[in-house]
């Protein structure tokens, strides 16, 4: 069974709900977050690997997903699910908590 057949509509929808930042917002965030005293050698690769994987997945069609993409989607959904309330109402929290979620494409202050 191909990876595209294994992904359920439920996971696809949950991922796209959990990742509430646009590709552009996430790319800008990762670039900003990666800037600093120890700037990345390649600014377009600044930030955590999972954030870049999320960007790649957002650019794909459901039928083009790989098994690795599906694993990343499940991991991102699990992280957001465990760190947020089920209603996803905007909520302030600690800076590290918010930034950690934004690193994977979820801004807890965004409706």
N, C-alpha and C positions, 0 to 999 in steps of 0.2 A: 504494500500500500504506500503510495507516494505521500510525502509530507503534507502536500496541499490537501490531501484527502483526510489526513489525520486531524487537522485543525478544525475545531468546531466553531460554529457561528457564535457560540457563547464566549469562547476564549477571544475570538476576534473582537467582539463587541466590548468585552471587559477590558481588553488591552487598550482599545481606542477611547474608552472612558477614563481609565487610569492615567493614560498619557494625555494630559489635558493641555500641554504646551504644543505649539505648532513646531514644525521642523525648524523654521527660522528662529523662533524663540529659544529652542533648545540649543541650536548651533551657537547663537550669540551668548547664551548662558555658559556653555562649555568653554567658549573662547575667553569670556570674561573671567570665569572661575579659574582658568588655567594661567591667566596673566598674573605677574607678580615678580618678586625678586628672583625666583627660580623659574623664569618663563620657559615654556616648552620650546624645544628646538623647532618644532613644526606647529605653529599656532592652530592650524586647522585640525590637529589631532590632540589639542589640549583637552584635559578633563578625563574622567574615568571611561574605561573601555565599554562598560554597559551602556553609557549614554550614547556612545557612537554606534553601538549595535542597535539601539532604539531608533536612531536617525536612519540607519540603513533599512530597518523594518518599515518605518513610516513611508519610505520611498517605494516599497514593493506592493505588488498586488497579492492578494491572499493566495492565489494559485502558484506564486513564485517563491513562497516561503520554504526554507530548508528546515531540517530537524533542529539544527542549532538555533535558528530564528524562533522556532516554537518554544524551545527551552528557555530562551531569553524572555519571551513574552510571558510565559508562566511565572518565571522568577520575578519579573517586574510587577505583575498583577499581585503576586503573593506579598511582596514588600509593601505595596500601596495598601492592600487589603488589611494587613496586620498593623499598619501605622496610622490608618485613617478610620473615621467612623463610617458606617455603611452608607450614610446619606451624602457623603462627600461635600458637606456644607463647608464654605470657606472658613478656615480656622488659623489663627495665629499660633505660633509655637516657638520653640527655641530656634535660634539661627542655624545651628548645626543640623537639626532635624529637618528644617525647611530646605536647606541647601542640599542635604542628602537626597531628599525626594526630587528636587529639581534636577539633580544630576542624572536621574533616570526619566525625566520628562514630565514629572507631576509637580505642579505648583499648588500647594495646599491653600493659598490665598485666592486662587482663581475659582470663580463659580463653575 
